[in-house]
């Protein structure tokens, strides 16, 4: 096989702790599309496509450098020697992972093609190749990663008898505050209450969260310690909700349990990752703000002024980590517009 042909969207270094003997060669998986448990599947064939980042190998080599740094960080994390700099590196790595999967490409493509359809109707846009969207997604990652620098970073230790699992879309945005308090299905990178969660090993995970909305009062040496199986299941449910095709797990004897847990979560899986709403202008208020109302596409077509609002949807579990509490009071910034509640005041006008 030519060098760099087989390119992974979930790197082998992230899957390795879940492999047989943690040696990085074979891994157990549940394929929900086939409803099939597969034992000791070759890792080199998992979460990979030919020339996903291009045939010249440039991006693949750059990603390999980042992955090598990740391996050094995760080794220190296992030894409980991780530093603030290491944890910041893990936050970036999780955000990069969020942006580099096949599902990330599909979300971006659905966004652009869906918006075209909403504006131009049945006209077919010029379809871009998969690599185009991957490069766009990676570019977005590097341009916006600083936006997440305010999120608190915690390593999560699993001290239960239930292992963490990992999927083929393992880094996950979710938002308890938006879901529970604001009753919103959509949110974004600037939103108050944002969380970024990713498993690191059967006994370790990463959680990055808005420290102005949440607090974890029972840390041990800066780590969140899970002692209840229900908390591990809450973390795992996110993997079941996000998985494109496969969920990976370390202990073959847990296979039927993993399949059962996936099936319990199936009705919460998101069918449309991007939702579009048409809004038509109603009036201006004394403060100079413009008021719009939701409308049909047909109403928007004949309205004097209208806009299309796009919302990305992310997994919402049936339960949340008991270790993560709301602050009293929570701190958010809002001006009553469609920007919503954001973590920094200046973002209201960005």
N, C-alpha and C positions, 0 to 999 in steps of 0.2 A: 504494500500500500504506500503511495507517495506520502512524503512527510506532510504532516498537518492536514491530511484529508479528513480524518475522522475527528470532528470538532464538537466538543461537549458544551451543552448549554447549562447543565449542572455539572460542575467539575468533579473529577474523580476524587480529589482531595476532600470534598464535602461528603461524598458518598462513602468514603473509605471506612470511617468508624462504624458504619452500619453493615459492613461486609462480614463474611465468614472469617472469624478469627481476626477481624480488623486488618486483613492483609491486602485489601484492595482488589481482589481478583474475582470473587463471586458474591452474589447478593440474593437474598430472598425478596420476592415481590408479589404484590397482588395487582393484577391487571383488571381494573373494573370494567373495561370495555369488553374483555373476554370472560369476565367473571371467573377468573382462573388464578390459582396460586401456583407460582413457579419457584422451584427450589434451586438455589445456587446458579442463577443466571450470570453470564459473563458481564462484568462491570464495564468493560471497554465498549460494549454495545448499548449501554444505557444512556438515555438523555443525550444523544449525539446524532449529528447529521453531517453528511459530506459537505465540506467547504461552507459551513454555516456563516463564517466570518470572512470568507473570501479565499481564493486560491493562492494568494501570495504569502499567506502565513503571517503577515505583519501583526494583525490584531490578535491572532492566536498566540503569538510569542509575547505580546504585551500582557495579555491575560494570564499567561503562564507565569510571568514575573510576579504579578499580584497574587496568584495562587501559591507560589513558593513562600511569599511573605505570610500568607494566611496560615500555612502549615506551621511555621515557626511560632506564630501567635497562638494557635490552638494547642500546640504542645505546651506552651507556658500556661495556658488556661487549665489544661488537665492537671498540671503540677501546682496549680493555685499560685503561680508566679506572675500572672498577667498584670499589666500596668494600665494607667489611664490611657496612654497612647495605644496600647494593644486593644483596649475596648473601643476606642474611637475607630481603629482600623477594622474591627469587626462590624461596627455600624456601617462603615462604607462598603465593606464586602457584602453585607446583607442587602444594601441598596443596589449595588451592582448586580447581585444575583436576581433581585426583583426585576431588573431591567433586561436580563439577557436570556430568558427562557423563551421557548416557543409560544407560550401563552402571552408573554409580554408583546411579542410580535403580533399575535392575533388581536390583542386588545388595541394596539396602535393602528393596525389595518382596519379593524371594525370602526374605530373612531373616524379615520379619514374617509373611508368609503361610505360609511353611514352618513356623515355630514354632507358629502357630495350628493347622496341620494335624497336627503332632506331638502337640499337647495334646488337641485336640478331634476328631481323626479327620476324617471326611468332611464335617463341617459347613462350609459356605462362609462365610468372614468377609466383612464388608462391604468391598468393594473401594474403595480410595481413588484419586482421580485422580492422574495423573502429577505434577501440580504439587505435591500434598501431599508426595510423597516428595522432590521436588527441594528444597522449602523445609526439610524435615527434614534433608536432607543438607547444605545450606548452613549451617543452624544448627549442626549438629555440627562443621562446619569451623571456624567462628568460636569455638565454645566449647572446642575441643580443640587449636587450632593451637599453643598454647604448649607442648604435650606434645612437639612436634618441635624445640623450640628448642635442645636439646642436640646435635642431629645436625650434624656437620661439613658444610660446604657447599663444593663445588668446581665450578668451571667446567671443562668438558672440551673441549679443543681437538682437532679431528680433522685430522691432517696426513697422511692416507692418500689414496689415489685413490678410495676408496669413500665416498659421502655417507651422512650420517644420513638416515633416513626418519622420518615421523611418522604416527601413526594417529588415528582418531577417538576413541581413549581413551588419550591420550598420556602422562599422568602415572601412573607405575606403582610400586606397592609390590612389593618382592621381598626375599628374605632368604637369602643364601648360608649363613650360620651355622646357621639353623634347618634348612635343607635338608641340608647336608652333615654337620654335627656332631651335631645333635639328632635328625635323621631325622624332622622334622616337616613336614607339608604346610601346616599352618595357623599363623598368627602374627597379631600385632596391632600397634597404634600404639605400645604400651609395650614391645614385645619387643626383646630384645637382638639385634643383628645386622641391624636394619631398614635398608633402603635405600629412597630415593625418587628415581626417575630420570625425566628428561623431556628430549627433544630441544628445542633452541632454534632451530637453523638447520642447514643441511646440514653446517656445519663447527663447530658449537657444541652442547654439551649441558650438562645440570645433573645432578649427583649429590650427594645428601645421604645421609650414612651414619653409623652408630654408631662413633664414634672410640675407644670402649673395646674394640671387637672387631676393627676393621679399621684399616689404615694404608696410606697411599700414599707410599712412600719417595722417589719420583723426580719430585717436583713441580718445575715451572719457574715461578718467580714466583707460587707458590700455585696454579698450575693443573695439572690432570692432562692430560698430552699423549699422545695415541694415535698411534703410528707403525706399528702392525700392523693390517692389514685385519681380522684375526680379532677384534680388540677392538671395532672398529666393528660387525662382524657380530654380536657378542655383545650390543651395545647395541640394534641393530636387531631382533634376534630378539625382544626384549621387546615391541616394537611389533607384530610379527606375531602374537605370542601373545595380546596384549590387544585387538587390533582388533575392533570390533563388525562393521563392514561394509567400511571402506576403509583403505588404506594410501596415503599421499601421498608424492610424491618429486619432486625438482626437475628431473632430467635425463631427458627422454623416452627416450633411448637405453638407460637403465638399466631400462626397464620389464620386459623378459623376465627380467632378473636378479632384480628385486624379486618377480615372480610365482614364480620358481623357489625363492627363499629362503623365501617364505611357505609354499609347498607342502612344503618340507623340515621346516618347524616345525609343520605342521598336526596331527600326532599328539600334540603336547605341549599343545595348546590345552585350556583348562579347560572341561569340560561343566557342572559344578555349582559355582557360585561360593560356595555355602553348604552346609555339611554338618552334619547333626544326629546326635548320639549320645546314647543313653539310658544313664544310669549308675544303679546301685542300690547302696544302702548295704550295706557288709559288716560293718565293725566300727570301733571307735575304738582308737587306739594309746596307749601310756603318756604320750606328749607332748600328748595331748588332740586330736590330729588325727583327722579322720574319713576312713575309707577307703571308696572306692566302686569298683565294677568295671563294665566295659561290659556292657550287656545289650540284649536285643531290646525293642521297644516293648511286646510282650505281657508279658514278664517285668516290665518297669517298671510296667505297669498293675496288677499284683497285689502288687507289693512294698510293704513298709511305708513306705519312703522312697525317693525317686528324684529325679533331676534330669535336665534336658536340657542338654547341652553343645553350643553352636553354634560352628562354626569357619568363618571366611572363608578362601577359597583364592585365591592370587594367582599370577601367572605365575612359572614356574621355567625359566630358559633351559638349554640343553644345555651351555653353557660360560659362564664368568664372566670379567670383566675381569681381565687379567693385571696391571694396574696397582694393583689393590686386594688387599693381602695381609692375612693374619691377624696380629694382634698376638701377641706371646709374652711373657707369657700374655694371653689374652683376659680381660676383666673383665665378669662378669655378676652378677646377684643372683637367688637362688632359695631357696625354703624347702621344696622338695619337693612342693608342692601343684600344683593345676591352673593356678595363675597362670603357671607356667613360669619362664623366664629373662627378666628385665626389666632395663632400663638404670639404674634408680634403686631403692635399697633401700626407700624409702617407698612405692613402688608395689606392693610385696608385700602391703600391708595396706590399700590404698586401696579 
